[in-house]
C-alpha cells in the first residue's frame, strides 16, 4: 500500500557511483555522500517556444523546446575530508576517462519506494566555506547529463557499497 502521509527529509540518502562501462547505470557500489544538507530542485521542464501568429485570436500558442538543466547543480553539505576526497576522486576518474563514463547520483527518501538516478558529470570541489563560529561547509557540484531515471525499489541496500570509498 502506498504511503499516504507527508514525508520528511530525515533519513534521505544521496549516494554516487561511477560507471564501469560507459552508458551502463551501476546497480551496486553507490557510496553515500556524507553530510548533505540541501537537495536542490531537479525538475527540468522544457522551454517553450512562442509560435503565436496574427490568426491566434484568443490565446498565444507554443511548441515545446529543449529541457534546461540549468548548468551546474549544487549539493550543499557539511565538510568532511572523506566526502570531499571521495567526490574529487570520482570527478578525476571521470575527467581522465576516454570512454565516456559518467557518475550516477542516487536519491532515496525514507518512506517511499520511488528512487531517482541522475546521470552526472561531477566537478571537483573548491575551497570550503567557513563563517565565524559556524560549521565548515562544502558544495558538491555536478552537471546533469540526461534524463533522470525514476525506479520503484523497496530496499536500496544492494545498491549501497558495503565498505567506505577507498580514499
Secondary structure, 3 states (H helix, E strand, C coil): CCCCCCCCCCCCEEEEEECCCCCCCCCCCEEECCCEEECCCCCCCEEEEECCCCCCCCCCCEEEEEECCCCEEEEEEECCHHHHHHHHHHHHHHHHCCCCCCEEEEEECCCCCEEEEEEEEEECCCCCEECCCCCEEEEEEEEECCCCEEEECCCCCCCECCCCCCC
